[in-house]
Amino acid sequence: MTRQLGAFQICFWVVATIQGLTVFVPAASLGVSVFFWWPVIALLFLLPYLAILCELGTTWPSAHGIHYWVTLAFGSRWGARFSWYYWLNLPAWYPSTFLVCSGVLAELCYPELPLWGHVIIAIVLSWVSVWLVVCGRDLTRALNTVGMVTRLMIVVTLIVGGIHHAATKGMANPVNLETLSPQLDNAIMYLPTLVFSVIGAELIANLIFRVGNPRHDLPIGLFGGMLFLLLLHAGGTFAVLSTVPRDQLGLVSGLVQTFRIIFGSSFVGQLLTCLLGLATV
């Protein structure tokens, strides 16, 4: 018998599927004004996005998810087009993620690594991902669980370290009305990253038939999971902003910079930075 999903399982699934470490540095690149943009994104995008998912998921449940909804509304041709457009984001998303991983490795081990070295590491990581998928569902499920726990540990470490740094040494980036005010200089470049970092909850539609009480559990799980996710994103972004000045923040090496400032230059600090950097990869 297939185990039914409750609100807590949906909440955990949302966080495990969407939460990533690559959003903190691009978000921090907006400066302190990012804490103005997070509520704006939540109000103008997340609320209607999650409400639509809850309505469609409970009214027209299907294992085919959003493809089924588009086909039902606009026909099979638009359903096929939508599936193709949805897939198109993967060839751009995964290489960018792997290049961030190569950047973290290079920052830890060989900062002078040339571009072709980053490309080779990204290609190797791509094929490792393919191999893991081929290995079977049990292995990928176990790795997802381990990855989720590891990411949470890293984020909590970042948040605690950022709060400690801000309390003892002050904020690396000043917080006032001027810095909190929205600025459009980098917003056009980085705001799409903020929006993209909270997309993915629509995949729960493929599992809607496994939800025990969709009308009760789906809204609680989706909204609860997304709220927790936003808190993690905001906390991780705060940690970066509290430790690294915005004009010195590296888009790829930003996390390693944050770890080094939080843990210091002692042997133990360097060891923790190395371990957390490798865990990030």
C-alpha positions in Angstrom: 0.0 0.0 0.0 1.4 3.4 -1.0 2.0 5.7 2.0 -0.1 8.8 2.0 1.4 12.2 2.3 0.3 14.6 5.0 0.9 18.3 5.5 4.2 17.8 7.2 5.5 15.5 4.4 4.5 18.1 1.8 6.2 20.8 3.8 9.4 18.7 4.0 9.2 17.9 0.3 8.9 21.6 -0.6 12.0 22.5 1.4 14.0 19.5 0.3 13.2 20.1 -3.4 13.6 23.8 -3.7 16.0 24.9 -1.0 19.5 25.6 -2.4 22.7 27.3 -1.3 23.3 29.1 -4.6 20.7 31.8 -4.0 22.4 33.5 -1.0 25.2 35.3 -2.8 23.1 36.6 -5.8 20.5 37.7 -3.3 23.2 39.5 -1.2 24.4 41.1 -4.3 21.3 43.3 -4.2 22.5 44.6 -0.9 20.4 45.2 2.2 17.5 46.2 -0.1 17.0 42.5 -0.7 14.9 42.5 2.5 12.5 44.9 0.7 12.3 42.6 -2.3 11.6 39.3 -0.5 8.2 40.5 0.9 7.4 42.0 -2.5 8.1 38.7 -4.2 6.1 36.8 -1.5 3.1 39.1 -1.9 3.0 39.6 -5.7 4.2 36.2 -6.9 4.2 33.5 -4.1 0.7 34.0 -2.8 -1.1 33.7 -6.2 1.3 31.0 -7.3 0.6 28.8 -4.3 -3.1 29.6 -4.4 -3.3 28.5 -8.0 -1.5 25.3 -7.2 -3.8 24.5 -4.4 -6.9 25.2 -6.4 -5.9 23.2 -9.5 -4.4 20.4 -7.4 -7.5 19.8 -5.4 -10.0 20.4 -8.3 -8.2 18.4 -11.0 -5.8 16.0 -9.3 -3.6 14.1 -11.8 -0.3 12.3 -11.8 0.6 14.3 -14.9 0.6 17.6 -12.9 0.9 20.9 -14.7 1.0 19.3 -18.1 -2.4 17.9 -17.5 -3.8 21.3 -16.4 -2.4 23.1 -19.5 -3.7 20.4 -21.8 -7.1 20.5 -20.1 -7.4 24.2 -20.6 -5.8 24.8 -24.0 -5.5 21.5 -25.7 -2.7 18.9 -26.4 -0.6 21.1 -28.6 -0.2 23.7 -25.9 0.4 21.0 -23.4 3.3 19.7 -25.5 4.7 23.2 -26.0 4.4 23.9 -22.2 6.3 20.7 -21.4 9.0 21.6 -23.8 9.4 25.2 -22.4 9.4 23.8 -18.9 12.2 21.4 -19.8 14.3 24.2 -21.4 15.2 25.7 -18.1 17.2 22.6 -17.2 20.0 22.9 -19.7 20.7 26.4 -18.3 20.0 25.7 -14.6 22.2 22.6 -14.1 25.4 23.9 -15.7 25.2 27.1 -13.8 24.8 25.1 -10.5 27.8 22.9 -11.4 29.9 25.9 -12.3 29.2 27.3 -8.8 30.3 24.0 -7.4 33.5 24.2 -9.5 34.0 27.7 -8.3 33.7 26.7 -4.6 36.2 23.8 -5.2 38.6 26.2 -7.0 38.4 28.8 -4.2 39.2 26.1 -1.6 41.9 24.2 -3.5 43.2 26.2 -6.6 42.0 29.8 -6.9 43.9 30.2 -10.2 41.9 27.5 -11.9 41.4 28.5 -15.6 38.0 28.6 -17.3 38.5 25.2 -19.0 39.1 23.6 -15.6 35.7 24.9 -14.4 34.1 23.5 -17.6 35.7 20.1 -17.1 34.5 19.9 -13.5 31.0 21.0 -14.5 30.9 18.3 -17.2 32.1 15.6 -14.8 29.5 16.6 -12.2 26.8 16.5 -15.0 27.7 12.9 -15.8 27.9 12.0 -12.1 24.3 13.3 -11.8 23.2 11.1 -14.7 24.9 8.1 -13.2 23.2 8.7 -9.8 19.8 8.8 -11.5 20.5 5.6 -13.4 21.5 3.9 -10.2 17.9 3.7 -9.0 15.2 5.4 -6.9 16.4 4.1 -3.5 19.9 5.6 -3.9 18.6 9.0 -5.2 16.0 9.1 -2.3 18.7 8.5 0.2 21.0 11.1 -1.3 18.2 13.6 -1.4 17.6 13.0 2.3 21.3 13.4 3.1 21.5 16.5 0.9 18.5 18.0 2.6 20.0 17.5 6.1 23.4 18.8 5.0 21.9 21.9 3.4 20.0 22.7 6.6 23.1 22.2 8.7 25.0 24.6 6.4 22.2 27.2 6.4 21.8 27.0 10.2 25.6 27.4 10.6 25.6 30.4 8.3 22.7 32.1 10.1 24.2 31.5 13.6 27.6 32.6 12.4 26.1 35.7 10.7 24.2 36.7 13.8 27.3 36.2 16.0 29.4 38.3 13.6 26.8 41.1 13.5 26.4 41.1 17.3 30.2 41.2 18.0 31.7 43.0 15.1 28.8 44.8 13.5 27.3 44.5 10.1 29.6 44.5 7.1 26.9 46.3 5.2 25.1 49.2 7.0 21.4 48.8 7.6 19.4 52.1 7.3 16.5 53.5 5.4 18.8 54.4 2.5 20.2 50.9 2.1 16.8 49.3 2.7 15.2 51.4 -0.1 14.8 49.5 -3.4 17.4 50.2 -6.0 17.1 49.2 -9.6 20.8 49.1 -10.5 21.3 45.4 -9.9 17.6 44.5 -9.4 17.0 43.7 -13.0 20.0 41.3 -13.0 19.3 39.5 -9.7 15.6 39.7 -9.1 14.9 36.8 -11.6 17.2 34.7 -9.4 15.1 35.4 -6.4 12.0 34.4 -8.2 13.6 31.3 -9.6 14.8 30.3 -6.2 11.2 29.8 -4.9 9.9 28.0 -8.0 9.4 24.2 -7.9 6.3 23.7 -5.7 4.3 22.8 -8.8 6.1 19.5 -8.9 4.0 18.4 -5.9 1.1 18.1 -8.4 2.6 14.9 -9.7 2.1 13.4 -6.2 -1.3 14.9 -5.5 -3.0 11.5 -5.7 -0.9 10.4 -2.7 -2.1 13.2 -0.5 -4.5 11.9 2.1 -6.7 14.9 2.4 -5.7 17.3 -0.4 -8.1 20.2 0.5 -6.7 20.3 4.1 -3.1 19.1 3.8 -2.0 20.6 0.4 -2.5 24.3 1.4 -1.0 23.8 4.8 2.0 21.9 3.4 2.7 24.3 0.5 2.3 27.5 2.4 4.1 26.2 5.5 7.0 24.8 3.5 7.3 28.0 1.4 7.3 30.2 4.6 10.0 28.1 6.1 11.9 28.3 2.8 11.7 32.1 2.7 13.0 32.2 6.3 16.0 30.1 5.3 16.7 32.2 2.2 16.4 35.4 4.2 18.6 34.0 7.0 21.3 32.8 4.7 21.3 36.1 2.8 21.6 38.0 6.1 24.6 35.9 7.0 26.4 36.8 3.8 25.5 40.5 4.2 26.6 40.7 7.8 30.1 39.3 7.1 31.1 40.3 3.5 31.0 43.9 2.2 28.8 44.1 -0.9 31.6 45.6 -3.1 34.0 42.7 -2.1 31.5 39.9 -2.6 32.4 37.3 -5.2 29.4 35.9 -7.1 31.0 32.4 -7.1 33.3 32.5 -4.1 30.9 34.4 -1.8 30.0 31.4 0.4 33.6 30.5 0.9 34.3 34.2 1.8 31.5 34.1 4.3 32.8 30.9 5.9 36.4 32.3 6.2 35.2 35.4 7.9 32.9 33.6 10.3 35.4 30.9 11.3 38.6 32.9 11.1 42.1 32.0 9.9 43.0 29.5 12.6 43.7 25.9 11.8 40.3 24.9 13.1 38.6 27.7 11.3 40.3 26.8 8.0 39.3 23.2 8.5 35.6 24.1 9.1 35.7 26.4 6.1 37.1 23.5 4.0 34.6 21.0 5.3 31.5 23.2 4.8 32.8 24.3 1.4 33.0 20.6 0.3 29.6 19.9 1.9 28.2 22.8 -0.2 29.4 21.0 -3.3 
